Amino acid sequence: MKLFNRITALLSFIVLFSCGPTDNRKSFTDVTEYNDFIIDNINLIDQLYVTTLDDKSGREYCLAQCDSLIIQSEKTIELLNGIQPYDGDSSLAMAAKGFCIYMGAIGKKDLPEFINIALNPNITVDDLPKMNSEAKKLDENYEIQMNKIETIQKALSKKFNYTVK
C-alpha cells in the first residue's frame, strides 16, 4: 500500500510539473498575420498622430487628439504584450512597443506644447523659432521611430520569407 501511494504521488508530481505553464497570449501560425496585426495597430496610432497635427480642426480638437493618442498607445502596448513572438522572434513587436511608448510620451508633453505654440491666436514672430524647432524635433524623432519599425519589418520579412505590403 505504501508503494502504491508513493507511485501515485510520484506520477501525480510528474504529470503536474511536466505540463508546465500555459502561454495564453495570442499566437500566430502565419508570419503575415503576425506582421499585419502589429502594423495595423501601429497604423491606428500613426493616424491619430496625423489628426493630432490637423491644425484646421482647431487647438481644442488637436489637444483632445493628444489624449486619444496616449490612450491608444497604452491600449496597443497591452495588445502587443498579449501576443507571443513569432517563431521565437519578437523584434517587430518590441519595435512597435517602442513606437507606442514614444507616441504616448509625446502626447503628454511635446505635442501639447507644440500645439499651444502653433495654434496660439496671439503667436508672434518671436514664437516662430521655438515652434519650428519643436516641429523639426517631432518630425525627426517620428522618422527615427518609423525607420526602426521599417528596418525590423524588412529583416523579419527576409528571415521568414514573406513580402511586406
DSSP file (Angstrom, degrees, kcal/mol; ACC not computed):
  #  RESIDUE AA STRUCTURE BP1 BP2  ACC     N-H-->O    O-->H-N    N-H-->O    O-->H-N    TCO  KAPPA ALPHA  PHI   PSI    X-CA   Y-CA   Z-CA
    1    1 A M     >        0   0    0      0, 0.0     4,-2.4     0, 0.0     5,-0.2   0.000 360.0 360.0 360.0 -41.4    0.0    0.0    0.0
    2    2 A K  H  >  +     0   0    0      1,-0.2     4,-2.2     2,-0.2     5,-0.2   0.913 360.0  50.0 -61.3 -42.2    2.9    2.4    0.8
    3    3 A L  H  > S+     0   0    0      1,-0.2     4,-2.6     2,-0.2    -1,-0.2   0.905 109.3  51.5 -63.5 -42.3    4.5    1.6   -2.5
    4    4 A F  H  > S+     0   0    0      1,-0.2     4,-2.6     2,-0.2    -1,-0.2   0.918 110.3  49.0 -60.8 -44.4    1.2    2.3   -4.3
    5    5 A N  H  X S+     0   0    0     -4,-2.4     4,-2.4     2,-0.2    -2,-0.2   0.886 112.1  48.8 -63.0 -40.2    0.8    5.7   -2.6
    6    6 A R  H  X S+     0   0    0     -4,-2.2     4,-2.7     2,-0.2    -2,-0.2   0.912 112.2  47.5 -66.8 -43.2    4.4    6.6   -3.4
    7    7 A I  H  X S+     0   0    0     -4,-2.6     4,-2.8     2,-0.2     5,-0.2   0.919 113.2  48.8 -65.0 -42.6    4.0    5.6   -7.1
    8    8 A T  H  X S+     0   0    0     -4,-2.6     4,-2.4     2,-0.2    -2,-0.2   0.917 113.2  47.0 -62.6 -43.8    0.7    7.6   -7.3
    9    9 A A  H  X S+     0   0    0     -4,-2.4     4,-2.4     2,-0.2    -2,-0.2   0.907 113.2  49.0 -64.4 -41.9    2.3   10.6   -5.6
   10   10 A L  H  X S+     0   0    0     -4,-2.7     4,-2.5     2,-0.2    -2,-0.2   0.924 112.5  47.1 -64.7 -45.0    5.3   10.4   -8.0
   11   11 A L  H  X S+     0   0    0     -4,-2.8     4,-2.7     2,-0.2     5,-0.2   0.897 112.1  50.4 -64.0 -40.0    3.1   10.1  -11.1
   12   12 A S  H  X S+     0   0    0     -4,-2.4     4,-2.6    -5,-0.2    -2,-0.2   0.913 111.2  49.3 -62.3 -42.7    0.9   13.0   -9.9
   13   13 A F  H  X S+     0   0    0     -4,-2.4     4,-2.3     2,-0.2     5,-0.2   0.917 112.3  47.7 -61.9 -45.1    4.0   15.1   -9.4
   14   14 A I  H  X S+     0   0    0     -4,-2.5     4,-2.2     2,-0.2     5,-0.2   0.927 114.4  45.8 -63.8 -46.0    5.4   14.2  -12.8
   15   15 A V  H  X S+     0   0    0     -4,-2.7     4,-1.1     1,-0.2    -2,-0.2   0.916 112.9  51.3 -63.7 -43.6    2.1   14.9  -14.6
   16   16 A L  H  X S+     0   0    0     -4,-2.6     4,-0.5    -5,-0.2    -2,-0.2   0.911 120.1  32.5 -61.7 -44.7    1.6   18.2  -12.7
   17   17 A F  H  < S+     0   0    0     -4,-2.3    -1,-0.2    -5,-0.2    -2,-0.2   0.662 109.3  64.4 -92.3 -16.6    5.1   19.6  -13.5
   18   18 A S  H  < S+     0   0    0     -4,-2.2    -1,-0.2    -5,-0.2    -2,-0.2   0.790  97.2  57.9 -76.6 -25.1    5.6   18.1  -16.9
   19   19 A C  H  < S-     0   0    0     -4,-1.1    -1,-0.2    -5,-0.2    -2,-0.2   0.865  91.1-173.2 -71.1 -35.2    2.7   20.1  -18.4
   20   20 A G     <  -     0   0    0     -4,-0.5    -2,-0.1     2,-0.1     2,-0.1   0.083  36.6 -35.8  67.3 177.3    4.3   23.3  -17.3
   21   21 A P        -     0   0    0      0, 0.0     2,-0.5     0, 0.0    -4,-0.0  -0.379  59.3-128.5 -72.3 151.0    2.8   26.7  -17.6
   22   22 A T        -     0   0    0     -2,-0.1     2,-0.9     2,-0.0    -2,-0.1  -0.852  10.7-136.5-101.5 132.8    0.5   27.5  -20.5
   23   23 A D        -     0   0    0     -2,-0.5    61,-0.1     1,-0.1     0, 0.0  -0.793  20.5-176.8 -89.5 107.8    1.1   30.7  -22.5
   24   24 A N        +     0   0    0     -2,-0.9    -1,-0.1     2,-0.1     3,-0.1   0.378  41.9 118.7 -88.6   4.6   -2.3   32.2  -23.0
   25   25 A R  S    S-     0   0    0      1,-0.1    58,-0.2    58,-0.1    57,-0.1  -0.349  79.6 -87.7 -69.9 154.2   -1.0   35.0  -25.2
   26   26 A K  B     -a   83   0A   0     56,-2.9    58,-3.2     1,-0.0     2,-0.3  -0.365  49.4-161.4 -61.2 133.9   -2.3   35.3  -28.8
   27   27 A S        -     0   0    0     56,-0.2     2,-0.4    -3,-0.1    59,-0.1  -0.826   7.7-144.8-118.8 160.9   -0.2   33.2  -31.1
   28   28 A F        -     0   0    0     -2,-0.3    59,-0.3    57,-0.2     3,-0.1  -0.979  13.3-171.6-127.1 135.6    0.2   33.3  -34.9
   29   29 A T  S    S+     0   0    0     -2,-0.4     2,-0.4     1,-0.1    -1,-0.1   0.559  80.3  56.8 -97.3 -12.1    0.7   30.4  -37.3
   30   30 A D  S  > S-     0   0    0      1,-0.1     4,-1.8     0, 0.0     3,-0.3  -0.980  72.4-146.6-124.0 128.7    1.3   32.7  -40.2
   31   31 A V  H  > S+     0   0    0     -2,-0.4     4,-2.8     1,-0.2     5,-0.2   0.821  99.7  56.5 -64.6 -31.9    4.0   35.4  -40.3
   32   32 A T  H  > S+     0   0    0      2,-0.2     4,-2.9     1,-0.2    -1,-0.2   0.873 106.1  50.6 -69.9 -33.8    2.0   37.7  -42.4
   33   33 A E  H  > S+     0   0    0     -3,-0.3     4,-2.5     2,-0.2    -2,-0.2   0.914 111.8  48.3 -65.3 -41.8   -0.9   37.6  -39.9
   34   34 A Y  H  X S+     0   0    0     -4,-1.8     4,-1.9     2,-0.2    -2,-0.2   0.947 114.8  45.3 -60.4 -50.6    1.7   38.4  -37.1
   35   35 A N  H  X S+     0   0    0     -4,-2.8     4,-2.9     1,-0.2     5,-0.3   0.938 114.2  47.9 -58.5 -50.1    3.1   41.3  -39.2
   36   36 A D  H  X S+     0   0    0     -4,-2.9     4,-3.0     1,-0.2     5,-0.3   0.873 108.1  55.1 -63.5 -38.8   -0.3   42.6  -40.2
   37   37 A F  H  X S+     0   0    0     -4,-2.5     4,-1.5    -5,-0.2    -1,-0.2   0.940 114.2  40.6 -58.6 -47.6   -1.6   42.5  -36.6
   38   38 A I  H  X S+     0   0    0     -4,-1.9     4,-2.0     2,-0.2    -2,-0.2   0.944 117.9  45.8 -67.7 -48.9    1.3   44.6  -35.4
   39   39 A I  H  X S+     0   0    0     -4,-2.9     4,-2.7     1,-0.2    -2,-0.2   0.882 109.1  55.4 -66.4 -38.8    1.3   47.0  -38.4
   40   40 A D  H  X S+     0   0    0     -4,-3.0     4,-1.3    -5,-0.3    -1,-0.2   0.904 110.3  46.5 -59.5 -40.4   -2.4   47.5  -38.3
   41   41 A N  H  X S+     0   0    0     -4,-1.5     4,-1.4    -5,-0.3    -1,-0.2   0.865 111.9  50.1 -70.5 -35.8   -2.2   48.6  -34.7
   42   42 A I  H  X S+     0   0    0     -4,-2.0     4,-2.7     1,-0.2    -2,-0.2   0.885 106.2  56.8 -67.0 -38.4    0.7   50.9  -35.4
   43   43 A N  H  X S+     0   0    0     -4,-2.7     4,-2.5     1,-0.2    -1,-0.2   0.845 101.7  56.3 -63.3 -33.1   -1.2   52.5  -38.3
   44   44 A L  H  X S+     0   0    0     -4,-1.3     4,-1.9     2,-0.2    -1,-0.2   0.931 111.1  43.3 -62.3 -44.3   -4.0   53.4  -35.8
   45   45 A I  H  X S+     0   0    0     -4,-1.4     4,-2.4     2,-0.2    -2,-0.2   0.907 111.9  53.8 -67.2 -41.6   -1.6   55.3  -33.7
   46   46 A D  H  X S+     0   0    0     -4,-2.7     4,-2.1     1,-0.2    -2,-0.2   0.905 108.0  50.2 -60.1 -42.0    0.0   56.8  -36.8
   47   47 A Q  H  X S+     0   0    0     -4,-2.5     4,-2.4     1,-0.2    -1,-0.2   0.889 109.1  51.5 -64.8 -39.1   -3.4   58.1  -38.0
   48   48 A L  H  X S+     0   0    0     -4,-1.9     4,-2.0     2,-0.2    -1,-0.2   0.895 107.6  53.3 -63.4 -39.0   -4.1   59.6  -34.5
   49   49 A Y  H  X S+     0   0    0     -4,-2.4     4,-1.1     2,-0.2    -2,-0.2   0.923 109.2  48.9 -60.5 -44.0   -0.7   61.3  -34.7
   50   50 A V  H >< S+     0   0    0     -4,-2.1     3,-0.6     1,-0.2    -2,-0.2   0.928 112.2  47.1 -63.0 -45.7   -1.7   62.8  -38.1
   51   51 A T  H >< S+     0   0    0     -4,-2.4     3,-1.2     1,-0.2    -1,-0.2   0.793 104.3  62.5 -69.6 -25.5   -5.1   64.0  -36.8
   52   52 A T  H 3< S+     0   0    0     -4,-2.0    -1,-0.2     1,-0.2    -2,-0.2   0.842 105.8  46.5 -63.6 -32.3   -3.4   65.5  -33.7
   53   53 A L  T << S+     0   0    0     -4,-1.1     2,-1.8    -3,-0.6    -1,-0.2   0.301  78.2 119.2 -93.3   8.8   -1.5   67.8  -36.1
   54   54 A D    X   -     0   0    0     -3,-1.2     3,-1.9     1,-0.2     4,-0.3  -0.554  39.1-179.8 -77.7  85.9   -4.5   68.8  -38.1
   55   55 A D  G >  S+     0   0    0     -2,-1.8     3,-0.9     1,-0.3    -1,-0.2   0.671  70.9  71.7 -65.1 -17.6   -4.4   72.5  -37.3
   56   56 A K  G 3  S+     0   0    0      1,-0.2    -1,-0.3    -3,-0.1     3,-0.1   0.722  91.7  59.7 -70.0 -19.6   -7.5   73.2  -39.4
   57   57 A S  G <  S-     0   0    0     -3,-1.9     4,-0.4     1,-0.2    -1,-0.2   0.588 113.5-113.0 -86.3 -10.4   -9.6   71.5  -36.7
   58   58 A G    <>  -     0   0    0     -3,-0.9     4,-2.2    -4,-0.3    -1,-0.2  -0.055  26.6 -74.6  98.4 160.5   -8.5   73.9  -34.0
   59   59 A R  H  > S+     0   0    0     60,-0.2     4,-2.6     1,-0.2     5,-0.2   0.895 124.7  50.5 -60.2 -47.8   -6.5   73.9  -30.9
   60   60 A E  H  > S+     0   0    0      1,-0.2     4,-2.2     2,-0.2    -1,-0.2   0.903 111.4  49.1 -63.0 -41.5   -9.1   72.1  -28.6
   61   61 A Y  H  > S+     0   0    0     -4,-0.4     4,-2.2     2,-0.2    -1,-0.2   0.938 111.9  48.7 -61.6 -47.1   -9.5   69.3  -31.2
   62   62 A C  H  X S+     0   0    0     -4,-2.2     4,-1.4     1,-0.2    -2,-0.2   0.897 111.6  49.0 -62.4 -41.4   -5.8   68.8  -31.5
   63   63 A L  H  X S+     0   0    0     -4,-2.6     4,-1.4     1,-0.2    -1,-0.2   0.879 109.8  52.0 -66.7 -36.9   -5.3   68.7  -27.8
   64   64 A A  H  X S+     0   0    0     -4,-2.2     4,-1.9     1,-0.2    -2,-0.2   0.876 105.6  55.6 -64.6 -36.8   -8.1   66.2  -27.4
   65   65 A Q  H  X S+     0   0    0     -4,-2.2     4,-2.6     1,-0.2    -1,-0.2   0.836  99.9  60.1 -65.0 -31.8   -6.4   64.1  -30.1
   66   66 A C  H  X S+     0   0    0     -4,-1.4     4,-2.2     2,-0.2    -1,-0.2   0.925 105.2  48.6 -59.4 -43.5   -3.3   64.1  -27.9
   67   67 A D  H  X S+     0   0    0     -4,-1.4     4,-2.4     1,-0.2    -2,-0.2   0.911 111.3  49.4 -62.6 -42.2   -5.4   62.4  -25.2
   68   68 A S  H  X S+     0   0    0     -4,-1.9     4,-2.9     1,-0.2     5,-0.2   0.881 108.8  53.8 -63.7 -37.9   -6.7   59.8  -27.7
   69   69 A L  H  X S+     0   0    0     -4,-2.6     4,-2.2     2,-0.2    -2,-0.2   0.909 109.4  47.6 -62.9 -43.0   -3.1   59.2  -28.9
   70   70 A I  H  X S+     0   0    0     -4,-2.2     4,-2.2     2,-0.2    -2,-0.2   0.943 114.1  46.6 -62.8 -48.4   -2.0   58.5  -25.3
   71   71 A I  H  X S+     0   0    0     -4,-2.4     4,-2.4     1,-0.2    -2,-0.2   0.928 114.1  46.8 -61.9 -47.0   -4.9   56.1  -24.7
   72   72 A Q  H  X S+     0   0    0     -4,-2.9     4,-2.6     1,-0.2    -1,-0.2   0.876 110.0  54.0 -65.6 -36.6   -4.5   54.3  -28.0
   73   73 A S  H  X S+     0   0    0     -4,-2.2     4,-2.1    -5,-0.2    -1,-0.2   0.921 110.3  46.7 -61.9 -43.6   -0.7   53.9  -27.4
   74   74 A E  H  X S+     0   0    0     -4,-2.2     4,-1.9     2,-0.2    -2,-0.2   0.904 112.6  49.6 -65.2 -41.6   -1.4   52.4  -24.0
   75   75 A K  H  X S+     0   0    0     -4,-2.4     4,-2.3     1,-0.2    -2,-0.2   0.902 110.7  50.5 -63.2 -40.8   -4.0   50.0  -25.4
   76   76 A T  H  X S+     0   0    0     -4,-2.6     4,-2.8     2,-0.2    -1,-0.2   0.878 106.6  53.8 -68.1 -37.2   -1.7   49.0  -28.2
   77   77 A I  H  X S+     0   0    0     -4,-2.1     4,-2.3     2,-0.2    -1,-0.2   0.923 109.4  49.4 -60.9 -42.9    1.1   48.2  -25.7
   78   78 A E  H  X S+     0   0    0     -4,-1.9     4,-0.9     2,-0.2    -2,-0.2   0.920 111.2  49.1 -60.8 -44.0   -1.3   46.0  -23.9
   79   79 A L  H >< S+     0   0    0     -4,-2.3     3,-0.5     1,-0.2    -2,-0.2   0.919 112.1  48.2 -60.6 -43.7   -2.2   44.2  -27.2
   80   80 A L  H >< S+     0   0    0     -4,-2.8     3,-1.2     1,-0.3    -1,-0.2   0.841 108.2  53.9 -68.8 -33.1    1.4   43.8  -28.0
   81   81 A N  H 3< S+     0   0    0     -4,-2.3    -1,-0.3     1,-0.2    -2,-0.2   0.724 103.1  61.3 -68.8 -19.9    2.2   42.4  -24.6
   82   82 A G  T << S+     0   0    0     -4,-0.9   -56,-2.9    -3,-0.5     2,-0.4   0.228  91.9  80.9 -93.3  13.6   -0.6   39.9  -25.2
   83   83 A I  B <  S-a   26   0A   0     -3,-1.2   -56,-0.2   -58,-0.2   -58,-0.1  -0.911  74.1-125.7-120.2 150.5    1.0   38.2  -28.3
   84   84 A Q        -     0   0    0    -58,-3.2   -56,-0.1    -2,-0.4     5,-0.1  -0.566  37.1 -96.3 -84.3 152.2    3.6   35.6  -28.5
   85   85 A P        -     0   0    0      0, 0.0     2,-0.7     0, 0.0     3,-0.5  -0.332  42.6-109.3 -59.9 151.4    6.8   36.1  -30.5
   86   86 A Y  B >  S-B   89   0B   0      3,-2.0     3,-2.5     1,-0.2   -57,-0.1  -0.788  91.2 -23.6 -87.3 118.3    6.6   34.6  -34.0
   87   87 A D  T 3  S-     0   0    0     -2,-0.7    -1,-0.2     1,-0.3     3,-0.1   0.862 128.9 -50.2  47.9  42.2    8.8   31.6  -34.1
   88   88 A G  T 3  S+     0   0    0     -3,-0.5     2,-0.6     1,-0.2    -1,-0.3   0.412 114.9 116.5  82.9  -2.0   10.9   33.0  -31.2
   89   89 A D  B <   +B   86   0B   0     -3,-2.5    -3,-2.0     1,-0.1    -1,-0.2  -0.886  24.7 160.7-106.8 117.6   11.3   36.4  -32.8
   90   90 A S     >  +     0   0    0     -2,-0.6     4,-2.5    -5,-0.2     5,-0.2   0.192  41.0 112.4-114.8  14.9    9.7   39.4  -31.0
   91   91 A S  H  > S+     0   0    0      1,-0.2     4,-2.2     2,-0.2     5,-0.2   0.871  78.3  47.4 -60.7 -40.6   11.8   42.1  -32.7
   92   92 A L  H  > S+     0   0    0      2,-0.2     4,-2.4     1,-0.2    -1,-0.2   0.921 113.2  48.1 -68.4 -42.9    8.9   43.7  -34.6
   93   93 A A  H  > S+     0   0    0      2,-0.2     4,-2.3     1,-0.2    -2,-0.2   0.892 111.9  50.6 -63.6 -38.8    6.6   43.7  -31.5
   94   94 A M  H  X S+     0   0    0     -4,-2.5     4,-2.2     2,-0.2    -2,-0.2   0.904 110.8  48.1 -66.9 -41.1    9.4   45.2  -29.5
   95   95 A A  H  X S+     0   0    0     -4,-2.2     4,-2.1    -5,-0.2    -2,-0.2   0.901 111.3  51.3 -64.5 -40.0    9.9   48.0  -32.0
   96   96 A A  H  X S+     0   0    0     -4,-2.4     4,-2.4     2,-0.2    -2,-0.2   0.897 108.7  50.7 -64.6 -39.9    6.2   48.6  -32.2
   97   97 A K  H  X S+     0   0    0     -4,-2.3     4,-2.8     2,-0.2    -1,-0.2   0.906 108.1  53.0 -63.6 -40.1    6.1   48.9  -28.4
   98   98 A G  H  X S+     0   0    0     -4,-2.2     4,-2.4     1,-0.2    -2,-0.2   0.908 109.0  49.6 -59.4 -41.7    8.9   51.4  -28.5
   99   99 A F  H  X S+     0   0    0     -4,-2.1     4,-2.8     2,-0.2    -2,-0.2   0.915 111.4  48.9 -61.8 -44.2    6.9   53.4  -31.0
  100  100 A C  H  X S+     0   0    0     -4,-2.4     4,-2.7     2,-0.2    -2,-0.2   0.901 110.5  50.1 -64.2 -41.7    3.9   53.3  -28.8
  101  101 A I  H  X S+     0   0    0     -4,-2.8     4,-2.2     2,-0.2    -1,-0.2   0.928 112.5  48.0 -62.1 -44.4    5.9   54.4  -25.8
  102  102 A Y  H  X S+     0   0    0     -4,-2.4     4,-2.6    -5,-0.2     5,-0.2   0.941 112.5  47.7 -60.9 -48.4    7.3   57.3  -27.8
  103  103 A M  H  X S+     0   0    0     -4,-2.8     4,-1.9     1,-0.2    -2,-0.2   0.888 111.4  50.7 -64.3 -39.4    3.9   58.3  -29.1
  104  104 A G  H  X S+     0   0    0     -4,-2.7     4,-1.0     2,-0.2    -1,-0.2   0.910 111.2  49.4 -62.2 -41.2    2.4   58.2  -25.6
  105  105 A A  H  X S+     0   0    0     -4,-2.2     4,-1.5     1,-0.2     3,-0.5   0.914 112.5  45.1 -66.4 -43.8    5.2   60.3  -24.2
  106  106 A I  H  <>S+     0   0    0     -4,-2.6     5,-3.0     1,-0.2    -1,-0.2   0.824 107.3  60.4 -71.9 -27.3    5.0   63.0  -26.9
  107  107 A G  H  <5S+     0   0    0     -4,-1.9    -1,-0.2    -5,-0.2    -2,-0.2   0.790 108.3  45.4 -65.5 -26.6    1.2   63.0  -26.5
  108  108 A K  H  <5S-     0   0    0     -4,-1.0    -2,-0.2    -3,-0.5    -1,-0.2   0.821 135.9  -3.4 -84.4 -33.5    1.7   64.0  -22.9
  109  109 A K  T  X5S+     0   0    0     -4,-1.5     4,-2.1     3,-0.1     5,-0.2   0.731 124.6  44.7-126.1 -64.5    4.3   66.7  -23.3
  110  110 A D  H  >5S+     0   0    0     -5,-0.4     4,-2.6     1,-0.2     5,-0.2   0.901 112.8  47.4 -64.2 -46.5    5.8   67.6  -26.7
  111  111 A L  H  ><S+     0   0    0     -5,-3.0     4,-3.1     2,-0.2     5,-0.2   0.936 112.4  48.3 -64.5 -46.4    2.7   67.6  -28.9
  112  112 A P  H  > S+     0   0    0      0, 0.0     4,-2.7     0, 0.0    -1,-0.2   0.911 112.7  50.0 -60.3 -38.9    0.6   69.8  -26.5
  113  113 A E  H  X S+     0   0    0     -4,-2.1     4,-1.6     2,-0.2    -2,-0.2   0.942 113.6  45.4 -62.0 -46.0    3.5   72.2  -26.2
  114  114 A F  H  X S+     0   0    0     -4,-2.6     4,-3.4     1,-0.2     5,-0.3   0.932 113.8  48.7 -62.4 -45.9    3.8   72.4  -30.0
  115  115 A I  H  X S+     0   0    0     -4,-3.1     4,-2.8     1,-0.2    -1,-0.2   0.908 108.7  53.6 -61.6 -43.1    0.0   72.8  -30.4
  116  116 A N  H  < S+     0   0    0     -4,-2.7    -1,-0.2    -5,-0.2    -2,-0.2   0.824 116.0  39.6 -64.6 -30.4   -0.2   75.5  -27.8
  117  117 A I  H >< S+     0   0    0     -4,-1.6     3,-1.3    -3,-0.2    -2,-0.2   0.941 118.8  44.8 -78.6 -52.3    2.5   77.5  -29.6
  118  118 A A  H 3< S+     0   0    0     -4,-3.4    -2,-0.2     1,-0.3    -3,-0.2   0.829 120.3  39.2 -64.6 -34.2    1.4   76.8  -33.2
  119  119 A L  T 3< S+     0   0    0     -4,-2.8    -1,-0.3    -5,-0.3   -60,-0.2   0.132  80.6 127.0-106.4  20.6   -2.3   77.4  -32.6
  120  120 A N    X   -     0   0    0     -3,-1.3     3,-1.6     1,-0.2    -4,-0.0  -0.672  54.6-147.8 -74.8 121.5   -1.9   80.3  -30.3
  121  121 A P  T 3  S+     0   0    0      0, 0.0    -1,-0.2     0, 0.0    -4,-0.0   0.720  98.6  51.7 -65.2 -17.2   -4.1   83.1  -31.8
  122  122 A N  T 3  S+     0   0    0      2,-0.0    -2,-0.1    -3,-0.0    -3,-0.0  -0.020  79.1 152.5-107.0  29.3   -1.6   85.6  -30.4
  123  123 A I    <   -     0   0    0     -3,-1.6     2,-0.3    -5,-0.1    -5,-0.0  -0.296  26.3-159.9 -61.6 142.3    1.5   84.0  -31.9
  124  124 A T    >>  -     0   0    0      1,-0.1     3,-1.1     0, 0.0     4,-0.7  -0.726  34.2-103.8-119.3 170.1    4.3   86.4  -32.5
  125  125 A V  G >4 S+     0   0    0      1,-0.3     3,-0.7    -2,-0.3    -1,-0.1   0.821 120.9  62.0 -60.4 -31.8    7.4   86.4  -34.7
  126  126 A D  G 34 S+     0   0    0      1,-0.2     4,-0.5     2,-0.2    -1,-0.3   0.761  99.8  54.8 -67.3 -24.5    9.4   85.7  -31.6
  127  127 A D  G <> S+     0   0    0     -3,-1.1     4,-2.4     1,-0.2    -1,-0.2   0.693  88.6  80.3 -80.6 -19.5    7.5   82.4  -31.1
  128  128 A L  H <X S+     0   0    0     -4,-0.7     4,-3.0    -3,-0.7     5,-0.3   0.881  86.7  52.9 -62.0 -43.2    8.3   81.1  -34.6
  129  129 A P  H  > S+     0   0    0      0, 0.0     4,-2.3     0, 0.0    -1,-0.2   0.924 113.1  44.9 -59.7 -41.7   11.9   79.8  -33.9
  130  130 A K  H  > S+     0   0    0     -4,-0.5     4,-2.6     2,-0.2    -2,-0.2   0.917 114.2  49.5 -65.9 -42.6   10.6   77.7  -30.9
  131  131 A M  H  X S+     0   0    0     -4,-2.4     4,-2.5     1,-0.2    -1,-0.2   0.933 113.2  46.1 -61.6 -45.9    7.7   76.4  -33.0
  132  132 A N  H  X S+     0   0    0     -4,-3.0     4,-2.4     2,-0.2    -1,-0.2   0.882 112.2  51.4 -65.4 -38.1    9.9   75.5  -35.9
  133  133 A S  H  X S+     0   0    0     -4,-2.3     4,-2.3    -5,-0.3    -2,-0.2   0.920 111.5  46.9 -64.1 -44.2   12.4   73.8  -33.5
  134  134 A E  H  X S+     0   0    0     -4,-2.6     4,-2.6     2,-0.2    -2,-0.2   0.904 112.2  50.6 -64.1 -41.8    9.7   71.8  -31.9
  135  135 A A  H  X S+     0   0    0     -4,-2.5     4,-2.6     1,-0.2    -2,-0.2   0.917 111.1  48.4 -62.6 -43.3    8.3   70.8  -35.3
  136  136 A K  H  X S+     0   0    0     -4,-2.4     4,-2.7     2,-0.2     5,-0.2   0.913 111.8  49.2 -63.9 -42.9   11.7   69.7  -36.5
  137  137 A K  H  X S+     0   0    0     -4,-2.3     4,-2.5     2,-0.2     5,-0.3   0.922 112.1  48.3 -62.6 -44.9   12.3   67.7  -33.3
  138  138 A L  H  X S+     0   0    0     -4,-2.6     4,-2.3     1,-0.2    -2,-0.2   0.936 113.8  46.9 -60.6 -47.1    8.9   66.0  -33.6
  139  139 A D  H  X S+     0   0    0     -4,-2.6     4,-2.4     2,-0.2    -2,-0.2   0.924 113.5  47.6 -61.8 -46.0    9.5   65.2  -37.3
  140  140 A E  H  X S+     0   0    0     -4,-2.7     4,-2.1     1,-0.2    -1,-0.2   0.921 114.3  45.4 -64.2 -44.7   13.0   63.8  -36.8
  141  141 A N  H  X S+     0   0    0     -4,-2.5     4,-2.2    -5,-0.2    -1,-0.2   0.868 111.5  53.1 -68.7 -35.2   12.0   61.6  -33.8
  142  142 A Y  H  X S+     0   0    0     -4,-2.3     4,-2.7    -5,-0.3     5,-0.2   0.938 109.3  49.3 -61.7 -46.7    9.0   60.3  -35.7
  143  143 A E  H  X S+     0   0    0     -4,-2.4     4,-2.7     1,-0.2    -2,-0.2   0.892 108.9  52.8 -60.7 -40.9   11.1   59.4  -38.6
  144  144 A I  H  X S+     0   0    0     -4,-2.1     4,-1.9     2,-0.2    -1,-0.2   0.938 111.6  45.9 -60.0 -47.0   13.6   57.6  -36.3
  145  145 A Q  H  X S+     0   0    0     -4,-2.2     4,-1.8     1,-0.2    -2,-0.2   0.921 114.8  46.2 -63.4 -45.3   10.8   55.5  -34.8
  146  146 A M  H  X S+     0   0    0     -4,-2.7     4,-2.6     1,-0.2    -1,-0.2   0.877 110.3  53.8 -67.7 -36.9    9.2   54.7  -38.1
  147  147 A N  H  X S+     0   0    0     -4,-2.7     4,-2.8    -5,-0.2     5,-0.2   0.873 105.7  54.0 -64.7 -36.6   12.6   53.7  -39.6
  148  148 A K  H  X S+     0   0    0     -4,-1.9     4,-2.4     2,-0.2     5,-0.2   0.946 111.2  45.0 -60.6 -48.0   13.2   51.3  -36.8
  149  149 A I  H  X S+     0   0    0     -4,-1.8     4,-2.7     1,-0.2    -2,-0.2   0.934 114.6  48.3 -62.1 -46.1    9.9   49.6  -37.4
  150  150 A E  H  X S+     0   0    0     -4,-2.6     4,-2.4     2,-0.2    -1,-0.2   0.906 111.9  49.3 -61.9 -43.2   10.5   49.5  -41.2
  151  151 A T  H  X S+     0   0    0     -4,-2.8     4,-2.1     2,-0.2    -1,-0.2   0.924 114.6  44.0 -63.3 -45.5   14.0   48.1  -40.8
  152  152 A I  H  X S+     0   0    0     -4,-2.4     4,-2.6    -5,-0.2    -2,-0.2   0.886 111.7  54.0 -68.3 -38.2   13.0   45.4  -38.4
  153  153 A Q  H  X S+     0   0    0     -4,-2.7     4,-2.4    -5,-0.2    -2,-0.2   0.912 109.7  47.8 -61.9 -42.1   10.0   44.6  -40.6
  154  154 A K  H  X S+     0   0    0     -4,-2.4     4,-2.0     2,-0.2    -2,-0.2   0.905 112.0  49.1 -65.4 -41.1   12.2   44.2  -43.6
  155  155 A A  H  X S+     0   0    0     -4,-2.1     4,-2.5     1,-0.2    -2,-0.2   0.900 112.1  49.0 -64.6 -40.3   14.6   42.0  -41.7
  156  156 A L  H  X S+     0   0    0     -4,-2.6     4,-2.7     2,-0.2    -2,-0.2   0.898 109.4  51.8 -65.6 -40.6   11.7   39.8  -40.4
  157  157 A S  H  X>S+     0   0    0     -4,-2.4     5,-1.9     1,-0.2     4,-0.6   0.876 112.6  46.0 -65.5 -35.3   10.4   39.5  -44.0
  158  158 A K  H  <5S+     0   0    0     -4,-2.0     3,-0.4     3,-0.2    -2,-0.2   0.915 113.0  49.7 -70.3 -42.8   13.7   38.3  -45.2
  159  159 A K  H  <5S+     0   0    0     -4,-2.5    -2,-0.2     1,-0.2    -1,-0.2   0.897 123.7  30.0 -62.5 -42.6   14.1   35.9  -42.2
  160  160 A F  H  <5S-     0   0    0     -4,-2.7    -1,-0.2    -5,-0.1    -2,-0.2   0.291 108.2-120.9-106.0   9.0   10.7   34.4  -42.7
  161  161 A N  T  <5 +     0   0    0     -4,-0.6     2,-0.3    -3,-0.4    -3,-0.2   0.945  62.8 131.3  55.2  62.3   10.5   34.9  -46.5
  162  162 A Y      < -     0   0    0     -5,-1.9     2,-0.5    -6,-0.1    -1,-0.2  -0.941  55.7-110.5-136.6 163.4    7.3   37.0  -46.9
  163  163 A T        -     0   0    0     -2,-0.3     2,-0.4    -5,-0.0    -9,-0.0  -0.802  22.0-135.8 -99.4 131.8    6.6   40.1  -48.7
  164  164 A V              0   0    0     -2,-0.5  -132,-0.0     1,-0.1   -10,-0.0  -0.710 360.0 360.0 -83.0 131.9    5.9   43.4  -46.9
  165  165 A K              0   0    0     -2,-0.4    -1,-0.1     0, 0.0    -2,-0.0   0.478 360.0 360.0 -71.0 360.0    2.9   45.3  -48.4
